[in-house]
Amino acid sequence: MRNRSLTVLPALAAALTLTGCTVAPAPAPGKPAPALPADSVAYDKLPTVTTRPALFAGTCDQFVRHPDLVKDFAAIQQPVTDTSTRSCIVPIADNGFLVLQQPKQEEGHENPWVEAWLGESGITDHLRREVLLDRYYAVTTVSSNGCQITVNTGSPLPFTLDLGYQYRHSSDDSVAGHRAMADKYCPTVRKLAGDYLTAVDPGGGSLGR
């Protein structure tokens, strides 16, 4: 699995200023989904589609249909559906948990994907734009106890995967501290998001049909 990525830090300010009003170059949508240019991460505006069905339906049913995912996620118990948040919670070792969810479209807010890509979602510590599996636009961010990836799957709303640990919290709020959290937790999130998408969305991508 290859992941092309670029961290949105001050060093990129000039590039983002130049490309912010331009739509990123990309191939036409297709089936299977085409590979995306590596430099997509430097553009604020992306060519996207919203015609694909949502990959995540708000339950853990996909773990039943794809039992190998339970092993891939190193679950210590069967994944549990949280009906109140329409999410799937996967308990892992060391008081950790993985949460699969589809963000809601809230009135008065931009599309959740646009907000994530622009760093306007409210979770912007060490935001990193990426191309996941060569075919999906994605963003990773860190929190005090883990990492989240938001993936554009060509659906109206994106897919998110969070990794967190109940009793691990970092008090280091510096840029170096955020980078350390990203280096520690985000590689696992990228791998698991890739495993999930490979299982449930073969041939899919942000520009898939």
C-alpha positions in Angstrom: 0.0 0.0 0.0 1.4 3.4 -0.9 0.3 6.6 0.7 1.3 10.0 -0.8 1.0 12.8 1.7 2.0 16.3 2.6 1.7 18.0 6.0 0.1 21.4 5.9 2.6 23.5 7.8 3.9 27.1 7.4 6.4 26.0 4.9 3.6 25.3 2.4 1.9 28.7 2.8 3.2 30.0 -0.5 2.2 27.0 -2.4 -1.3 26.9 -0.9 -1.7 30.6 -1.7 -0.8 30.0 -5.3 -3.1 27.0 -5.7 -6.0 28.0 -3.4 -8.2 29.3 -6.2 -7.3 26.6 -8.7 -9.0 23.3 -9.0 -6.5 20.4 -8.6 -5.7 18.6 -11.9 -7.1 15.0 -12.0 -8.2 12.3 -14.4 -11.8 11.8 -15.3 -13.9 9.7 -12.9 -14.0 6.1 -13.8 -14.6 2.5 -12.7 -12.3 1.4 -11.3 -11.4 4.7 -9.8 -8.4 6.4 -11.3 -5.2 7.2 -9.4 -4.9 10.8 -8.2 -2.0 13.1 -8.7 0.4 13.4 -5.8 0.3 17.2 -5.9 -3.5 17.2 -5.1 -2.5 17.9 -1.5 -1.4 21.4 -2.4 -4.8 22.5 -3.7 -7.7 23.8 -1.7 -10.2 23.0 -4.4 -10.6 19.4 -5.7 -12.5 17.8 -8.5 -14.9 15.6 -6.7 -18.0 13.5 -7.3 -20.9 12.9 -4.9 -22.7 10.2 -6.8 -21.4 7.1 -5.0 -23.4 5.5 -2.2 -22.1 5.9 1.3 -19.6 3.1 2.3 -20.5 3.2 6.0 -24.1 2.7 6.9 -23.8 3.6 10.6 -23.5 0.0 11.9 -20.8 -2.7 12.3 -22.4 -5.0 9.7 -19.4 -4.7 7.4 -17.3 -6.5 10.0 -19.8 -9.4 9.8 -19.6 -9.5 6.0 -15.8 -9.1 6.1 -14.7 -11.1 9.1 -11.0 -10.6 8.3 -11.4 -7.0 9.2 -11.8 -7.9 12.8 -8.4 -9.5 12.7 -6.9 -6.6 10.7 -8.2 -4.2 13.4 -6.7 -6.3 16.2 -10.1 -6.2 18.0 -10.1 -7.7 21.5 -13.9 -7.9 21.3 -16.5 -7.9 18.6 -17.2 -4.4 17.2 -20.2 -2.8 18.7 -22.7 -0.5 17.0 -23.5 2.8 18.8 -27.0 3.6 17.6 -27.0 7.0 19.2 -24.1 8.3 17.1 -24.5 5.8 14.2 -20.9 4.7 14.6 -19.1 1.4 15.0 -16.7 1.0 18.0 -13.9 -1.5 17.8 -12.3 -2.2 21.2 -8.5 -2.8 21.0 -5.7 -3.5 23.5 -4.4 -1.1 26.1 -7.8 0.6 26.7 -7.9 1.7 23.0 -10.7 2.0 20.6 -11.3 2.6 16.9 -14.5 4.5 15.9 -15.9 4.3 12.3 -18.4 7.0 11.5 -19.9 9.2 8.8 -20.0 12.9 9.8 -23.3 14.6 9.7 -24.2 17.5 7.4 -25.1 20.2 9.9 -27.1 23.3 9.0 -24.9 26.4 8.6 -21.8 24.5 8.0 -19.8 23.7 4.8 -19.8 20.1 3.6 -17.9 18.1 6.2 -15.4 17.0 3.6 -14.7 20.6 2.5 -14.3 21.6 6.1 -11.9 18.8 6.8 -9.8 19.4 3.7 -9.5 23.2 4.5 -8.8 22.6 8.2 -12.1 24.2 9.2 -13.6 21.3 11.0 -12.4 22.3 14.5 -9.9 19.5 14.7 -6.9 21.0 13.1 -3.9 20.1 15.2 -1.2 18.9 12.8 -3.5 18.6 9.8 -2.1 16.5 7.0 -3.5 16.1 3.5 -2.9 12.8 1.8 -3.7 10.5 -1.1 -4.6 7.2 0.4 -4.2 4.0 -1.6 -3.4 6.3 -4.6 -7.2 6.8 -5.1 -8.7 8.6 -2.1 -8.3 12.2 -1.0 -7.8 12.0 2.8 -6.9 14.2 5.8 -5.4 13.1 9.1 -5.5 15.2 12.3 -4.3 14.5 15.8 -5.9 15.0 19.2 -4.5 14.7 22.7 -4.9 10.9 22.7 -4.9 9.7 19.1 -5.4 10.3 15.4 -8.4 10.7 13.0 -8.5 10.2 9.2 -11.3 11.6 7.1 -11.6 10.1 3.6 -13.4 11.3 0.5 -15.0 8.2 -1.0 -17.0 9.9 -3.8 -20.1 10.0 -1.6 -22.0 13.1 -0.4 -20.4 12.7 3.0 -16.9 11.4 3.9 -15.9 8.5 6.1 -13.9 8.9 9.3 -11.8 6.5 11.4 -10.6 7.5 14.8 -8.0 5.9 17.0 -7.9 6.8 20.6 -6.8 5.6 24.0 -8.9 6.2 27.1 -6.0 6.8 29.5 -3.4 8.3 27.3 -3.4 12.1 27.0 -0.6 14.3 25.9 -0.2 17.7 27.6 2.3 18.9 25.0 0.4 21.4 22.9 3.5 22.5 20.9 4.0 21.9 17.1 6.6 19.3 18.0 4.2 17.6 20.4 1.5 17.4 17.7 4.0 16.0 15.2 5.0 13.4 17.8 1.4 12.3 18.2 0.9 12.1 14.5 4.1 10.0 14.1 2.9 7.7 16.9 -0.7 7.1 16.0 -1.5 8.2 12.4 0.4 5.4 10.6 -1.9 2.8 12.3 -4.9 4.8 11.3 -3.8 5.1 7.6 -3.1 1.3 7.4 -6.5 0.4 9.0 -8.4 2.8 6.8 -6.6 1.3 3.8 -7.5 -2.2 5.0 -11.1 -1.2 5.4 -11.5 0.5 2.0 -9.7 -2.4 0.3 -12.3 -4.8 1.8 -15.5 -2.9 1.4 -14.8 -0.7 -1.7 -12.7 -2.7 -4.2 -11.8 -0.5 -7.1 -13.3 2.5 -5.4 -11.9 6.0 -4.9 -12.7 9.7 -4.6 -13.3 9.8 -8.4 -14.9 6.4 -8.7 -18.1 5.8 -10.5 
